[in-house]
Amino acid sequence: MNKLHRQIIGISWLVLGALIFSLLVFKLDSASSATVIGGVLAGLLFIAGGFVLLANLRKLSWVCHPCALLSLLTFPVGTVIGIYYLWYFFRSMQMARSDSEEK
């Protein structure tokens, strides 16, 4: 079940990163350089976060926290994805803690 949640969030962030890049391409001529740089960084961050979740790279899971915070600011779909990731993260931490206490 954990794998399913991780895949859903990872795919959502990959799509969100691709959407950011596609919006930049359409507005590239009228956007300022700061907007383009910020958009490229945000798109790369979401793609990296999605890849980390899909590849199950636990040592790089710190990349997902800024993605979740940025997702919370993109209302309404991003907010849902950000809350979903936070729920998944706290739930997995709680399960890991209970597993370690049982041993």
Backbone as a printed PyTorch tensor [residue, N CA C, xyz], in Angstrom:
tensor([[[  0.8260,  -1.1960,   0.0000],
         [  0.0000,   0.0000,   0.0000],
         [  0.8710,   1.2590,   0.0000]],

        [[  1.9870,   1.2260,   0.7060],
         [  2.8960,   2.3690,   0.7060],
         [  3.4120,   2.6710,  -0.6850]],

        [[  3.6740,   1.6060,  -1.4580],
         [  4.2060,   1.7670,  -2.8090],
         [  3.1920,   2.4820,  -3.6970]],

        [[  1.9280,   2.1700,  -3.5330],
         [  0.8890,   2.8040,  -4.3420],
         [  0.8240,   4.3060,  -4.0850]],

        [[  0.8540,   4.7030,  -2.8200],
         [  0.8170,   6.1290,  -2.4850],
         [  2.0490,   6.8520,  -3.0300]],

        [[  3.2040,   6.2170,  -2.8910],
         [  4.4430,   6.8000,  -3.3870],
         [  4.3950,   6.9860,  -4.9010]],

        [[  3.8370,   6.0130,  -5.6100],
         [  3.7370,   6.1130,  -7.0630],
         [  2.7610,   7.2040,  -7.4950]],

        [[  1.6460,   7.3150,  -6.8190],
         [  0.6560,   8.3460,  -7.1600],
         [  1.2550,   9.7370,  -6.9930]],

        [[  1.9270,   9.9700,  -5.8780],
         [  2.5290,  11.2780,  -5.6260],
         [  3.6630,  11.5360,  -6.6010]],

        [[  4.4920,  10.5290,  -6.8590],
         [  5.6090,  10.6830,  -7.7880],
         [  5.1500,  11.0290,  -9.1920]],

        [[  4.1410,  10.3320,  -9.6860],
         [  3.6050,  10.6230, -11.0220],
         [  2.9800,  12.0110, -11.0520]],

        [[  2.2890,  12.3850,  -9.9870],
         [  1.6710,  13.7160,  -9.9310],
         [  2.7240,  14.8120,  -9.9970]],

        [[  3.8260,  14.6300,  -9.2880],
         [  4.8840,  15.6360,  -9.3170],
         [  5.6020,  15.6710, -10.6550]],

        [[  5.7640,  14.5240, -11.3080],
         [  6.3480,  14.5210, -12.6510],
         [  5.4600,  15.2910, -13.6270]],

        [[  4.1630,  15.0700, -13.5320],
         [  3.2160,  15.7850, -14.4040],
         [  3.2370,  17.2740, -14.0900]],

        [[  3.2810,  17.6260, -12.8240],
         [  3.3190,  19.0370, -12.4400],
         [  4.5940,  19.7120, -12.9410]],

        [[  5.7270,  19.0280, -12.8570],
         [  6.9830,  19.5710, -13.3770],
         [  6.9270,  19.7570, -14.8840]],

        [[  6.3630,  18.7840, -15.5950],
         [  6.2160,  18.9010, -17.0560],
         [  5.2530,  20.0260, -17.4140]],

        [[  4.2100,  20.2070, -16.6170],
         [  3.2550,  21.2950, -16.8580],
         [  3.9250,  22.6530, -16.6740]],

        [[  4.7620,  22.7810, -15.6660],
         [  5.4830,  24.0380, -15.4470],
         [  6.3730,  24.3490, -16.6350]],

        [[  7.0960,  23.3340, -17.1280],
         [  7.9570,  23.5400, -18.3000],
         [  7.1510,  23.9140, -19.5420]],

        [[  6.0000,  23.2710, -19.7410],
         [  5.1940,  23.6000, -20.9210],
         [  4.6220,  25.0120, -20.8390]],

        [[  4.2470,  25.4560, -19.6520],
         [  3.7660,  26.8240, -19.4960],
         [  4.8780,  27.8300, -19.7520]],

        [[  6.0880,  27.4880, -19.3590],
         [  7.2280,  28.3710, -19.6270],
         [  7.4850,  28.5000, -21.1230]],

        [[  7.3490,  27.4130, -21.8530],
         [  7.5860,  27.4450, -23.2940],
         [  6.5800,  28.3570, -23.9830]],

        [[  5.3280,  28.3040, -23.5550],
         [  4.2980,  29.1310, -24.1880],
         [  4.4220,  30.6050, -23.8370]],

        [[  4.9610,  30.9240, -22.6770],
         [  5.0770,  32.3160, -22.2260],
         [  6.5110,  32.8160, -22.2080]],

        [[  7.4060,  32.1230, -22.9010],
         [  8.8240,  32.4460, -22.8380],
         [  9.1320,  33.8450, -23.3620]],

        [[  8.4340,  34.2800, -24.3960],
         [  8.7420,  35.5840, -24.9870],
         [  8.2890,  36.7500, -24.1110]],

        [[  7.2270,  36.5680, -23.3330],
         [  6.7200,  37.6740, -22.5230],
         [  7.1300,  37.5900, -21.0530]],

        [[  7.8420,  36.5420, -20.6500],
         [  8.2200,  36.3690, -19.2450],
         [  9.5740,  37.0200, -18.9630]],

        [[  9.7210,  37.5140, -17.7410],
         [ 11.0100,  38.0930, -17.3380],
         [ 12.0130,  36.9660, -17.0660]],

        [[ 13.2550,  37.3190, -17.0070],
         [ 14.2880,  36.2970, -16.7930],
         [ 14.1660,  35.6610, -15.4060]],

        [[ 13.7560,  36.4380, -14.4080],
         [ 13.5810,  35.8850, -13.0630],
         [ 12.4510,  34.8560, -13.0480]],

        [[ 11.3960,  35.1130, -13.8000],
         [ 10.2820,  34.1700, -13.8850],
         [ 10.7170,  32.8800, -14.5630]],

        [[ 11.4980,  33.0070, -15.6190],
         [ 11.9750,  31.8280, -16.3340],
         [ 12.8880,  30.9900, -15.4470]],

        [[ 13.8080,  31.6430, -14.7410],
         [ 14.7320,  30.9200, -13.8610],
         [ 13.9680,  30.2350, -12.7290]],

        [[ 13.0390,  30.9510, -12.1220],
         [ 12.2260,  30.3620, -11.0560],
         [ 11.3840,  29.2020, -11.5520]],

        [[ 10.8150,  29.3440, -12.7380],
         [ 10.0150,  28.2650, -13.3050],
         [ 10.8420,  27.0350, -13.6330]],

        [[ 12.0250,  27.2500, -14.1770],
         [ 12.9050,  26.1180, -14.4930],
         [ 13.3230,  25.3990, -13.2160]],

        [[ 13.6810,  26.1610, -12.1790],
         [ 14.0690,  25.5430, -10.9130],
         [ 12.9100,  24.7790, -10.2740]],

        [[ 11.7190,  25.3660, -10.3050],
         [ 10.5500,  24.6810,  -9.7400],
         [ 10.2250,  23.4200, -10.5350]],

        [[ 10.2800,  23.5070, -11.8560],
         [ 10.0110,  22.3360, -12.6830],
         [ 11.0050,  21.2180, -12.4360]],

        [[ 12.2860,  21.5810, -12.3410],
         [ 13.3180,  20.5730, -12.0580],
         [ 13.1400,  19.9630, -10.6730]],

        [[ 12.7400,  20.7810,  -9.7030],
         [ 12.5300,  20.2820,  -8.3470],
         [ 11.3880,  19.2650,  -8.3110]],

        [[ 10.2810,  19.5810,  -8.9940],
         [  9.1580,  18.6460,  -9.0220],
         [  9.5130,  17.3630,  -9.7660]],

        [[ 10.2490,  17.4740, -10.8600],
         [ 10.6560,  16.2770, -11.5980],
         [ 11.6130,  15.4300, -10.7530]],

        [[ 12.5340,  16.0790, -10.0510],
         [ 13.4530,  15.3480,  -9.1750],
         [ 12.6960,  14.6720,  -8.0290]],

        [[ 11.7390,  15.3810,  -7.4270],
         [ 10.9470,  14.7870,  -6.3500],
         [ 10.1290,  13.6070,  -6.8290]],

        [[  9.5370,  13.7310,  -8.0090],
         [  8.7770,  12.6150,  -8.5690],
         [  9.6630,  11.4220,  -8.8570]],

        [[ 10.8510,  11.6700,  -9.3980],
         [ 11.7900,  10.5930,  -9.6850],
         [ 12.2580,   9.9080,  -8.4020]],

        [[ 12.5250,  10.6850,  -7.3600],
         [ 12.9620,  10.1140,  -6.0820],
         [ 11.8950,   9.1780,  -5.5240]],

        [[ 10.6330,   9.5880,  -5.6130],
         [  9.5590,   8.7340,  -5.0930],
         [  9.3660,   7.4890,  -5.9480]],

        [[  9.4030,   7.6460,  -7.2630],
         [  9.1820,   6.4910,  -8.1310],
         [ 10.3340,   5.4950,  -8.0640]],

        [[ 11.5590,   5.9900,  -7.9140],
         [ 12.7190,   5.1090,  -7.8460],
         [ 12.9880,   4.6110,  -6.4220]],

        [[ 12.2260,   5.0960,  -5.4430],
         [ 12.3580,   4.7080,  -4.0410],
         [ 13.7820,   4.9550,  -3.5320]],

        [[ 14.2750,   6.1540,  -3.7850],
         [ 15.6030,   6.5580,  -3.3240],
         [ 15.4740,   7.2020,  -1.9460]],

        [[ 15.5360,   6.4060,  -0.9270],
         [ 15.2720,   6.8910,   0.4310],
         [ 16.3110,   7.8820,   0.9310]],

        [[ 17.5470,   7.7590,   0.4770],
         [ 18.5920,   8.6910,   0.9270],
         [ 18.3880,  10.0890,   0.3520]],

        [[ 17.6310,  10.1990,  -0.7290],
         [ 17.3650,  11.5020,  -1.3360],
         [ 15.9450,  11.9970,  -1.0570]],

        [[ 15.2870,  11.4280,  -0.0710],
         [ 13.9000,  11.8080,   0.1950],
         [ 13.7470,  13.2420,   0.6930]],

        [[ 14.8410,  13.8770,   1.0930],
         [ 14.7810,  15.2790,   1.5280],
         [ 14.3430,  16.1910,   0.3780]],

        [[ 14.4930,  15.7550,  -0.8690],
         [ 14.0740,  16.5570,  -2.0210],
         [ 12.5510,  16.7080,  -2.0360]],

        [[ 11.8500,  15.7660,  -1.4560],
         [ 10.3820,  15.7770,  -1.5010],
         [  9.7630,  16.8270,  -0.5810]],

        [[ 10.4470,  17.2180,   0.4640],
         [  9.8760,  18.1830,   1.4040],
         [  9.6610,  19.5670,   0.7680]],

        [[ 10.6350,  20.1290,   0.0530],
         [ 10.3500,  21.4000,  -0.6280],
         [  9.2670,  21.2620,  -1.7010]],

        [[  9.2070,  20.0990,  -2.3420],
         [  8.1490,  19.8700,  -3.3400],
         [  6.7720,  19.9220,  -2.6790]],

        [[  6.6650,  19.3190,  -1.5190],
         [  5.3870,  19.3250,  -0.8080],
         [  5.0000,  20.7490,  -0.4060]],

        [[  5.9830,  21.5230,   0.0710],
         [  5.6810,  22.8950,   0.4720],
         [  5.2780,  23.7550,  -0.7260]],

        [[  5.9660,  23.5970,  -1.8510],
         [  5.5800,  24.3330,  -3.0570],
         [  4.2240,  23.8730,  -3.5830]],

        [[  3.9500,  22.5870,  -3.4440],
         [  2.6570,  22.0710,  -3.8880],
         [  1.5100,  22.6850,  -3.1020]],

        [[  1.7390,  22.9070,  -1.8270],
         [  0.6770,  23.4900,  -0.9970],
         [  0.2520,  24.8680,  -1.4980]],

        [[  1.1490,  25.5730,  -2.1620],
         [  0.8570,  26.9250,  -2.6360],
         [  0.1210,  26.9590,  -3.9730]],

        [[  0.0740,  25.8410,  -4.6760],
         [ -0.5740,  25.8080,  -5.9960],
         [ -1.9850,  25.2410,  -5.8400]],

        [[ -2.9100,  26.1210,  -5.5300],
         [ -4.2950,  25.7620,  -5.2600],
         [ -5.0210,  25.4600,  -6.5580]],

        [[ -5.8800,  24.5200,  -6.6510],
         [ -6.3810,  23.5200,  -5.7130],
         [ -5.6980,  22.1710,  -5.8310]],

        [[ -5.2260,  21.7960,  -7.0230],
         [ -4.6910,  20.4500,  -7.2280],
         [ -3.3790,  20.2590,  -6.4730]],

        [[ -2.4940,  21.2270,  -6.5370],
         [ -1.2170,  21.1190,  -5.8420],
         [ -1.3850,  21.0330,  -4.3400]],

        [[ -2.3750,  21.7380,  -3.8130],
         [ -2.6470,  21.6880,  -2.3790],
         [ -3.0370,  20.2800,  -1.9630]],

        [[ -3.8620,  19.6420,  -2.7570],
         [ -4.2790,  18.2720,  -2.4590],
         [ -3.0780,  17.3240,  -2.5110]],

        [[ -2.2230,  17.4850,  -3.5260],
         [ -1.0470,  16.6220,  -3.6490],
         [ -0.0860,  16.8640,  -2.4790]],

        [[  0.1040,  18.1300,  -2.0890],
         [  0.9800,  18.4470,  -0.9580],
         [  0.4760,  17.8630,   0.3460]],

        [[ -0.8210,  17.9700,   0.5970],
         [ -1.4140,  17.3900,   1.8090],
         [ -1.3040,  15.8710,   1.7720]],

        [[ -1.5230,  15.3020,   0.5850],
         [ -1.4110,  13.8470,   0.4170],
         [  0.0080,  13.3780,   0.7210]],

        [[  1.0240,  14.1130,   0.2420],
         [  2.4070,  13.7310,   0.5420],
         [  2.6880,  13.8550,   2.0390]],

        [[  2.2420,  14.9360,   2.6660],
         [  2.4880,  15.1000,   4.0950],
         [  1.8210,  13.9870,   4.8990]],

        [[  0.6090,  13.6010,   4.5030],
         [ -0.0640,  12.4840,   5.1490],
         [  0.7500,  11.2020,   4.9790]],

        [[  1.2040,  10.9570,   3.7550],
         [  2.0070,   9.7690,   3.4650],
         [  3.3130,   9.7810,   4.2710]],

        [[  3.9940,  10.9080,   4.3190],
         [  5.2680,  11.0150,   5.0200],
         [  5.0930,  10.7590,   6.5140]],

        [[  4.1260,  11.4320,   7.1450],
         [  3.9420,  11.2620,   8.5820],
         [  3.4540,   9.8530,   8.9160]],

        [[  2.6490,   9.2910,   8.0310],
         [  2.1780,   7.9260,   8.2440],
         [  3.3300,   6.9290,   8.1380]],

        [[  4.2070,   7.0930,   7.1530],
         [  5.3420,   6.1820,   7.0130],
         [  6.3230,   6.3450,   8.1670]],

        [[  6.4900,   7.5650,   8.6580],
         [  7.3550,   7.7760,   9.8220],
         [  6.7630,   7.0960,  11.0580]],

        [[  5.4580,   7.1950,  11.2140],
         [  4.7970,   6.5690,  12.3480],
         [  4.9050,   5.0450,  12.2660]],

        [[  4.7670,   4.4940,  11.0670],
         [  4.8850,   3.0450,  10.8970],
         [  6.3190,   2.5840,  11.1660]],

        [[  7.2990,   3.3610,  10.7300],
         [  8.6930,   3.0120,  10.9700],
         [  9.0060,   3.0610,  12.4710]],

        [[  8.4450,   4.0360,  13.1550],
         [  8.6640,   4.1540,  14.6040],
         [  8.0380,   2.9820,  15.3340]],

        [[  6.8170,   2.5900,  14.9400],
         [  6.1720,   1.4660,  15.6190],
         [  6.8670,   0.1470,  15.3220]],

        [[  7.4410,   0.0050,  14.1080],
         [  8.2000,  -1.1980,  13.7770],
         [  9.4740,  -1.2920,  14.6040]],

        [[ 10.1340,  -0.1740,  14.8270],
         [ 11.3700,  -0.1950,  15.6120],
         [ 11.0990,  -0.4320,  17.0840]],

        [[  9.9280,  -0.0080,  17.5690],
         [  9.5900,  -0.2350,  18.9740],
         [  9.2310,  -1.6930,  19.2340]],

        [[  8.7200,  -2.3860,  18.2130],
         [  8.3560,  -3.7850,  18.3760],
         [  9.5690,  -4.6750,  18.4580]],

        [[ 10.6800,  -4.2660,  17.8870],
         [ 11.8820,  -5.1210,  17.8550],
         [ 12.6220,  -5.0840,  19.1430]]])
